[in-house]
Amino acid sequence: MPEPVRAGTTAPRTVVILGSTGSIGTQALDVIARHPGRFQVVGLAAGGSDPALLAQQVLATGAQAVAVADAAAGPAVLEAITQLAAARGVAALGVELLVGPQAAEQLASRGADVVLNGITGSVGLGPTLAALRAGSTLALANKESLVVGGALVRAAQQRPDQVVPVDSEHSAIAQALRSGRHDEVRRLVLTASGGPFRGASRDDLKPVTPEQALAHPTWSMGPVVTVNSATLMNKGLELIEAHLLFDVAVQDITVVVHPQSVVHSMVEFVDGSTIAQASPPDMRLPIALGLSWPERLDPVATPCDWSAATAWTFEPLDEAVFPAVGLARAAVAASATHPAVYNAANEECVAAFLAGRIGFLDIVDTVERVLGEHVSDVAAPHLTLPDVLDAEAWARARARELVARR
């Protein structure tokens, strides 16, 4: 149970964590556990594939509401909570269980101080919009919801600082932007580790297996994000996200490869200054800022060791071998629904690759073809949720058709 707050102290921020059993969710709970009295977890949401872990999280945080996307997993989750409570000799908690595809959205709409959206994929759009409409601060790790519904997300914002980015790159940019005004920004510089295939040729990538693509040299992430990092599709999604978050044109966002993953991104200003945010790769840092923004928690992670000799390198992205970033720029330029097509087609192709039905190079090649076939003249000011859903449905169906032919 959370530590009670002493009289005279600031009340803890109430927090809902979406995707609590995933990488972002588990690290967020670690941050919260290390700072007792600062946060009160009031709700957890997960897919339902790990009832035992979800039960442990419920008892550790005292969360009174749990959302499970898989309705069939609901009874197993309740049973796991009951059994664990009995084993620990604590009373029944009376946990409220929400089940089904809209369960996370229902939980996000309840007006917690902070909603951390760590769901993977465009299914995170509904909860993102729900949290914003409820007035919660949205700690956003679900980049796909902004990519596919950018204009909708921006329209739902009730205040400028309501969305706090949790991706390490966008957190770095948000921190660096505090050094100047928006009209003083020349460009944003997104850093990329280069993934496990940095320096490879297209011929080198033809025989790549899912196991090889999942062996990221720096970060420990879920399978979809890890494959996206290997194809550099993740950097394309991040470019679109940065464009929408910070209102900077895509042509003024540069991607550079930085294998050490210590400089998480940079902002270049008109006077020639570049402000960088640097720290050893640890997602708890941007997660902590997402929860406590604009304050910093003490402590969160180990800082850089400036007493040891070290070297950081930067190199241009080989867009001939990794064309995903260029496709992202093209998607933004084409229409308001092309980014949704870009993301949806990729999600289908990554699933097919992990299942062994297509090759590694087929992922981005298929996305490029689907993107090229999409016809739309929807402009951002006129984007509606049905527009997004229709574009996604078409992209997924077309991607599946192309995958089936390979």
TASULTA-V362699 format. One record per run of one state. SS is the DSSP state (a for helix, b for strand, c for the rest). FROM is the first residue (numbers start at 1). LEN is the number of residues. If there is no record, write none. Layout:
BEGIN
ss & from & len
SS & FROM & LEN
SS & FROM & LEN
END
This chain:
BEGIN
ss & from & len
c & 1 & 12
b & 13 & 6
c & 19 & 4
a & 23 & 11
c & 34 & 5
b & 39 & 8
c & 47 & 4
a & 51 & 11
c & 62 & 3
b & 65 & 4
c & 69 & 2
a & 71 & 17
c & 88 & 8
b & 96 & 4
c & 100 & 3
a & 103 & 6
c & 109 & 5
b & 114 & 4
c & 118 & 6
a & 124 & 10
c & 134 & 3
b & 137 & 4
c & 141 & 2
a & 143 & 6
c & 149 & 1
a & 150 & 7
c & 157 & 6
b & 163 & 3
c & 166 & 2
a & 168 & 12
c & 180 & 2
a & 182 & 3
b & 185 & 8
c & 193 & 2
a & 195 & 3
c & 198 & 4
a & 202 & 4
c & 206 & 4
a & 210 & 4
c & 214 & 9
a & 223 & 9
c & 232 & 1
a & 233 & 14
c & 247 & 3
a & 250 & 3
b & 253 & 5
c & 258 & 5
b & 263 & 7
c & 270 & 4
b & 274 & 5
c & 279 & 5
a & 284 & 9
c & 293 & 22
b & 315 & 2
c & 317 & 7
a & 324 & 11
c & 335 & 3
a & 338 & 17
c & 355 & 5
a & 360 & 14
c & 374 & 6
a & 380 & 3
c & 383 & 2
a & 385 & 21
c & 406 & 1
END
